[in-house]
Amino acid sequence: LDDPEQLEISLSKIEDSIKVQGPIHGIAGFSMGGLIAFAVAARQMPKLPLLNISGAPLTHLSKDMRKAFKLSAPSLHFLSDEDSFFSHHELLSLSCRCLNPSLIWHVGGHTLPTLDHKVI
């Protein structure tokens, strides 16, 4: 994500794939994929529901991209204060750009949470 030009190419390829393979009813991502899923939804499909799991912070995007991205669709964010990659503040950066986010905090760290609170 350090190269804005390469990021633009990647986002465009994902958007093209969605057009060909669609329709889709939501988009999800984990860690850097959470940030990418957010960017795709915010750019082209602001009403597309988002599932974000330990999504990377917006600081990984250029300032211009950060300003432009907002999401009006429903969004669900699985986050953990025990995340070893991103701080509490960084984890909130995506949900803060969503109109009506739902946040679920879990104890598993930088993982997909399980229903019984065990990390597998």
ChimeraX attribute file (.defattr): number of C-alpha atoms within 10 A of each C-alpha:
attribute: neighborCount
match mode: 1-to-1
recipient: residues
	/A:1	14
	/A:2	9
	/A:3	10
	/A:4	13
	/A:5	9
	/A:6	11
	/A:7	15
	/A:8	12
	/A:9	11
	/A:10	15
	/A:11	17
	/A:12	14
	/A:13	12
	/A:14	15
	/A:15	18
	/A:16	12
	/A:17	11
	/A:18	13
	/A:19	11
	/A:20	9
	/A:21	9
	/A:22	10
	/A:23	8
	/A:24	10
	/A:25	9
	/A:26	16
	/A:27	18
	/A:28	20
	/A:29	18
	/A:30	19
	/A:31	20
	/A:32	17
	/A:33	16
	/A:34	23
	/A:35	25
	/A:36	25
	/A:37	24
	/A:38	32
	/A:39	23
	/A:40	22
	/A:41	24
	/A:42	21
	/A:43	16
	/A:44	12
	/A:45	17
	/A:46	19
	/A:47	15
	/A:48	20
	/A:49	21
	/A:50	26
	/A:51	21
	/A:52	28
	/A:53	25
	/A:54	29
	/A:55	29
	/A:56	26
	/A:57	21
	/A:58	22
	/A:59	12
	/A:60	15
	/A:61	19
	/A:62	14
	/A:63	10
	/A:64	8
	/A:65	14
	/A:66	17
	/A:67	11
	/A:68	12
	/A:69	18
	/A:70	19
	/A:71	26
	/A:72	17
	/A:73	19
	/A:74	17
	/A:75	24
	/A:76	19
	/A:77	22
	/A:78	20
	/A:79	26
	/A:80	23
	/A:81	16
	/A:82	16
	/A:83	17
	/A:84	10
	/A:85	12
	/A:86	20
	/A:87	14
	/A:88	12
	/A:89	9
	/A:90	15
	/A:91	25
	/A:92	19
	/A:93	17
	/A:94	26
	/A:95	21
	/A:96	12
	/A:97	19
	/A:98	21
	/A:99	13
	/A:100	14
	/A:101	18
	/A:102	13
	/A:103	14
	/A:104	12
	/A:105	13
	/A:106	19
	/A:107	16
	/A:108	18
	/A:109	18
	/A:110	22
	/A:111	20
	/A:112	19
	/A:113	21
	/A:114	12
	/A:115	8
	/A:116	6
	/A:117	11
	/A:118	10
	/A:119	13
	/A:120	8
